């Protein structure tokens, strides 16, 4: 069995292996495009009858700046393609006249125009951000589904720069209203694609409705670490059952799972000098020799001690489980 854990073209390889009769967990060119191309993802949701938030796509910062000046409002700036992996570039506007969005667009035009080729402006909708996801076995969803709430900012209190995902709380559920209004409508298409893996869609929910924001057609990080703590079977067996299509139901822990990313400088930025000066091979100390719920990221063992490796500063994911969130 081969497991692919990203988009950006990996779906081509996963699909090729499945066509050769191999067991592979991973996407297809179609599901890669759902995530990599925000405009395409929104168009597909609309095609399947899902209500979407008004959005506009641009390849020119000048055109986007002109658009906001003519249509002042609160917007979210969302880069597409490879640039969307630089999570701090996503900007959520706060000002009703869009002046903060204009300021950021003008800054990006000077500093990021060579890397941000395509981006989306999405009208900002107030509400609770919640994601619903599920594992797909090539022909149908395996139950239960997963409901999760991401914390994207580096610090508590929603402060600091955006990260890909700083921590997440979640629980498992039978199909619910959010799932029925979003992902379930994609089931026939995912079956046609023979998609194998996890697919997630985050939404803004308020008293007016459920509004999908974007797809994640792969494992999420640290989501997959947290999910593994809630799944009551070995992950190797779980992934094999997903890949060969035999997994239709699985048992999970009741209550909640909460995971937190433990990081050091330069995270979430890329700065080799800062990493070398402050973090490389720093010792990881545990007050008690208890590694339950601890998942390694960039770690190695030196002289029987855990030390920080790699370059990103993303060190551990620590997961707690319980019947209540507290």
C-alpha positions as CSV (number, residue, x, y, z in Angstrom):
1,X,0.0,0.0,0.0
2,X,1.2,3.5,-0.8
3,X,0.0,6.6,1.0
4,X,0.1,10.1,-0.5
5,X,-0.3,12.9,1.9
6,X,-0.5,16.0,-0.2
7,X,-2.1,17.6,-3.3
8,X,-0.1,19.7,-5.9
9,X,0.0,16.8,-8.4
10,X,0.2,13.8,-6.1
11,X,-3.3,12.8,-7.3
12,X,-1.9,11.9,-10.7
13,X,0.5,9.3,-9.1
14,X,-2.1,7.9,-6.7
15,X,-4.7,7.5,-9.5
16,X,-2.0,5.8,-11.7
17,X,-1.2,3.2,-9.0
18,X,-4.9,2.4,-8.5
19,X,-5.4,1.9,-12.2
20,X,-2.5,-0.6,-12.0
21,X,-4.4,-2.5,-9.3
22,X,-2.3,-1.3,-6.4
23,X,-3.8,-0.2,-3.1
24,X,-3.2,3.6,-2.7
25,X,-4.5,6.2,-0.4
26,X,-4.5,9.5,-2.2
27,X,-6.3,11.8,-4.5
28,X,-6.9,12.3,-8.2
29,X,-6.2,15.2,-10.5
30,X,-9.8,16.3,-9.9
31,X,-9.6,16.3,-6.1
32,X,-6.2,18.0,-6.2
33,X,-7.8,20.8,-8.3
34,X,-10.6,21.1,-5.7
35,X,-8.0,22.4,-3.2
36,X,-5.3,23.9,-5.4
37,X,-7.6,26.0,-7.5
38,X,-10.0,27.9,-5.3
39,X,-12.2,29.1,-8.2
40,X,-12.7,25.5,-9.4
41,X,-13.5,24.3,-5.9
42,X,-16.2,27.0,-5.5
43,X,-17.6,26.3,-9.0
44,X,-17.9,22.6,-8.2
45,X,-19.8,23.3,-5.0
46,X,-22.2,25.5,-6.8
47,X,-22.7,22.8,-9.5
48,X,-23.7,20.3,-6.9
49,X,-26.2,22.7,-5.3
50,X,-24.2,24.0,-2.4
51,X,-24.7,27.6,-1.4
52,X,-21.4,29.5,-1.7
53,X,-20.1,32.9,-0.6
54,X,-19.7,35.5,-3.4
55,X,-16.1,35.5,-4.6
56,X,-14.0,37.0,-7.3
57,X,-10.7,35.6,-8.8
58,X,-7.8,37.7,-10.0
59,X,-4.4,37.4,-11.6
60,X,-3.7,41.1,-11.3
61,X,-3.3,43.0,-8.1
62,X,-4.1,46.3,-9.9
63,X,-7.5,44.9,-11.0
64,X,-8.2,43.6,-7.5
65,X,-7.3,47.0,-5.9
66,X,-9.6,48.7,-8.4
67,X,-12.4,46.3,-7.7
68,X,-12.3,46.9,-3.9
69,X,-12.2,50.7,-4.4
70,X,-15.4,50.4,-6.5
71,X,-17.0,47.9,-4.2
72,X,-15.9,48.7,-0.6
73,X,-16.7,45.9,1.8
74,X,-15.0,43.4,4.1
75,X,-13.1,40.7,2.1
76,X,-10.8,37.8,2.7
77,X,-7.7,37.5,0.5
78,X,-6.9,33.9,-0.4
79,X,-3.9,33.0,-2.6
80,X,-4.4,30.0,-4.9
81,X,-1.9,27.3,-6.1
82,X,1.4,26.9,-4.3
83,X,1.2,30.3,-2.6
84,X,-1.7,29.1,-0.5
85,X,0.7,26.9,1.4
86,X,2.2,30.1,2.9
87,X,-0.6,30.4,5.4
88,X,0.3,33.9,6.7
89,X,-0.6,35.3,3.3
90,X,-4.3,34.7,3.9
91,X,-5.8,37.9,5.2
92,X,-9.2,38.5,6.8
93,X,-10.4,42.0,6.4
94,X,-12.0,43.8,9.4
95,X,-12.9,47.2,8.1
96,X,-16.3,47.8,6.4
97,X,-14.9,50.1,3.8
98,X,-12.2,47.6,2.8
99,X,-9.3,50.0,3.5
100,X,-7.3,47.3,5.3
101,X,-7.7,44.9,2.4
102,X,-6.6,47.6,0.0
103,X,-3.5,48.2,2.1
104,X,-2.6,44.5,2.1
105,X,-3.2,44.1,-1.6
106,X,-0.9,47.1,-2.3
107,X,1.8,45.5,0.0
108,X,1.4,42.1,-1.7
109,X,1.7,43.8,-5.2
110,X,5.2,45.1,-4.2
111,X,6.4,42.0,-2.3
112,X,4.6,38.9,-3.5
113,X,3.5,39.5,-7.1
114,X,6.1,37.0,-8.4
115,X,4.8,34.2,-6.2
116,X,1.1,34.9,-5.9
117,X,0.0,34.3,-9.5
118,X,-3.8,33.8,-8.8
119,X,-5.8,34.8,-5.8
120,X,-9.4,35.1,-4.7
121,X,-11.3,37.8,-2.9
122,X,-14.2,36.3,-0.9
123,X,-16.8,38.4,0.8
124,X,-16.4,38.0,4.6
125,X,-19.4,36.4,6.3
126,X,-19.7,36.5,10.1
127,X,-20.4,33.3,12.0
128,X,-18.8,30.2,13.5
129,X,-16.1,28.5,11.5
130,X,-16.5,24.7,11.6
131,X,-15.2,22.0,9.4
132,X,-16.8,18.7,8.5
133,X,-14.7,15.9,7.0
134,X,-14.9,12.2,6.2
135,X,-12.8,9.3,5.0
136,X,-13.8,7.9,1.5
137,X,-13.0,4.3,0.5
138,X,-13.1,4.7,-3.3
139,X,-16.9,4.2,-3.6
140,X,-18.5,5.6,-0.4
141,X,-17.9,7.5,2.8
142,X,-16.8,5.5,5.8
143,X,-18.6,6.5,9.0
144,X,-18.6,8.2,11.4
145,X,-17.8,11.6,10.1
146,X,-15.5,14.2,11.8
147,X,-16.5,17.6,13.0
148,X,-13.6,19.9,13.9
149,X,-12.7,23.4,14.9
150,X,-9.3,24.8,13.9
151,X,-7.2,27.4,15.7
152,X,-5.0,29.0,13.0
153,X,-3.3,31.9,14.9
154,X,0.1,31.2,16.5
155,X,-0.9,32.4,20.0
156,X,-4.0,32.0,22.3
157,X,-6.6,34.7,22.1
158,X,-6.5,34.6,18.2
159,X,-3.3,36.6,18.3
160,X,-0.2,36.5,16.1
161,X,0.5,35.4,12.5
162,X,-1.6,32.8,10.8
163,X,-0.3,29.2,10.7
164,X,-1.6,26.3,8.7
165,X,-3.1,24.9,11.9
166,X,-1.9,25.5,15.4
167,X,-4.4,23.3,17.1
168,X,-7.7,21.6,16.6
169,X,-10.6,20.3,18.7
170,X,-12.9,17.6,17.2
171,X,-15.5,15.0,17.8
172,X,-17.0,12.1,15.7
173,X,-20.6,12.1,14.6
174,X,-23.1,10.2,12.5
175,X,-24.1,12.2,9.3
176,X,-25.4,15.6,10.4
177,X,-26.9,18.7,8.8
178,X,-23.6,20.3,7.9
179,X,-22.4,17.1,6.3
180,X,-25.7,16.6,4.4
181,X,-25.5,20.2,3.1
182,X,-21.9,20.0,1.8
183,X,-19.8,16.9,1.5
184,X,-22.5,14.4,1.0
185,X,-23.6,16.1,-2.2
186,X,-20.1,15.3,-3.6
187,X,-20.4,11.5,-2.9
188,X,-21.3,10.5,-6.4
189,X,-18.5,12.5,-7.9
190,X,-15.9,11.1,-5.5
191,X,-17.1,7.6,-6.3
192,X,-16.7,8.4,-10.0
193,X,-13.2,9.6,-9.3
194,X,-12.5,6.5,-7.1
195,X,-11.1,8.9,-4.5
196,X,-9.4,7.2,-1.5
197,X,-8.6,9.3,1.6
198,X,-9.8,12.1,3.8
199,X,-11.7,15.1,2.5
200,X,-12.7,18.1,4.5
201,X,-14.6,21.3,3.9
202,X,-14.6,24.2,6.3
203,X,-17.6,26.4,6.6
204,X,-19.0,29.6,8.2
205,X,-22.2,28.8,9.9
206,X,-24.7,31.4,11.1
207,X,-28.5,31.9,11.5
208,X,-28.9,32.4,7.7
209,X,-27.2,29.1,6.6
210,X,-24.1,27.0,6.0
211,X,-21.4,28.6,3.7
212,X,-18.5,26.5,2.6
213,X,-15.1,28.2,2.3
214,X,-12.6,25.7,0.8
215,X,-11.7,22.0,0.4
216,X,-8.8,20.0,2.0
217,X,-8.6,16.9,-0.2
218,X,-5.9,15.1,1.9
219,X,-4.8,14.6,5.5
220,X,-4.8,17.8,7.5
221,X,-1.9,18.5,9.9
222,X,-2.1,18.2,12.9
223,X,-5.7,16.9,12.2
224,X,-4.5,13.4,11.2
225,X,-2.5,13.0,14.4
226,X,-5.5,14.0,16.5
227,X,-7.9,11.8,14.5
228,X,-5.6,8.8,15.0
229,X,-6.1,9.2,18.8
230,X,-9.8,9.0,18.3
231,X,-9.9,6.0,16.0
232,X,-10.2,2.7,17.9
233,X,-8.1,0.6,15.6
234,X,-4.4,0.5,14.4
235,X,-3.9,3.2,11.7
236,X,-2.2,0.7,9.4
237,X,-5.3,-1.5,9.4
238,X,-7.5,1.6,9.0
239,X,-5.6,2.9,6.0
240,X,-5.5,-0.6,4.4
241,X,-9.2,-1.0,4.8
242,X,-9.7,2.4,3.2
243,X,-7.4,1.6,0.3
244,X,-9.0,-1.8,-0.5
245,X,-12.5,-0.5,-0.1
246,X,-13.5,-2.8,2.8
247,X,-13.7,-0.1,5.5
248,X,-17.3,1.2,5.8
249,X,-17.7,1.7,9.5
250,X,-15.1,2.1,12.3
251,X,-15.2,2.7,16.0
252,X,-14.1,5.9,17.6
253,X,-13.7,7.3,21.1
254,X,-16.7,9.2,22.5
255,X,-16.3,12.7,23.6
256,X,-13.6,15.0,22.3
257,X,-10.0,15.1,21.1
258,X,-7.9,18.2,21.3
259,X,-4.5,18.6,19.7
260,X,-1.9,21.4,20.0
261,X,1.2,22.0,17.9
262,X,4.4,22.6,20.0
263,X,6.7,24.8,17.9
264,X,9.9,26.9,18.3
265,X,11.4,29.7,16.2
266,X,11.2,30.4,13.3
267,X,7.8,28.8,13.0
268,X,5.6,29.7,11.1
269,X,8.2,31.5,9.1
270,X,11.2,30.2,7.1
271,X,14.4,31.5,8.5
272,X,17.4,29.1,8.6
273,X,19.6,31.5,10.5
274,X,17.0,31.8,13.3
275,X,16.6,28.1,13.5
276,X,20.3,27.4,13.6
277,X,20.8,30.1,16.3
278,X,17.9,29.3,18.6
279,X,16.4,25.8,18.0
280,X,18.5,23.2,16.3
281,X,19.2,20.2,18.5
282,X,17.6,21.8,21.6
283,X,16.5,19.2,24.1
284,X,12.8,18.3,24.5
285,X,12.1,17.8,28.1
286,X,9.1,15.9,29.6
287,X,8.2,16.4,33.2
288,X,7.0,12.8,33.4
289,X,8.0,9.9,31.1
290,X,4.6,9.7,29.6
291,X,4.4,9.9,25.8
292,X,0.7,9.1,25.5
293,X,-0.9,11.4,22.9
294,X,2.6,12.7,21.8
295,X,3.2,12.7,18.0
296,X,6.6,13.6,16.6
297,X,7.2,16.1,13.8
298,X,10.8,17.1,13.3
299,X,12.5,15.2,16.1
300,X,15.6,12.9,16.4
301,X,17.3,11.0,19.2
302,X,20.8,12.0,20.2
303,X,22.5,10.3,23.2
304,X,19.1,8.8,24.2
305,X,17.6,12.3,24.3
306,X,14.8,13.7,22.1
307,X,16.1,16.8,20.3
308,X,14.7,19.2,17.7
309,X,15.7,18.4,14.1
310,X,14.6,19.7,10.6
311,X,14.3,23.4,9.8
312,X,10.7,24.4,10.3
313,X,10.5,24.6,14.1
314,X,7.4,22.3,14.1
315,X,8.3,19.9,16.8
316,X,5.4,17.9,18.3
317,X,1.7,17.5,18.3
318,X,0.3,16.7,21.7
319,X,-3.3,15.3,21.9
320,X,-5.6,15.0,24.8
321,X,-8.9,13.1,24.8
322,X,-11.9,13.2,27.2
323,X,-15.7,13.0,27.5
324,X,-16.0,16.8,27.7
325,X,-14.0,19.5,26.1
326,X,-12.6,20.7,29.5
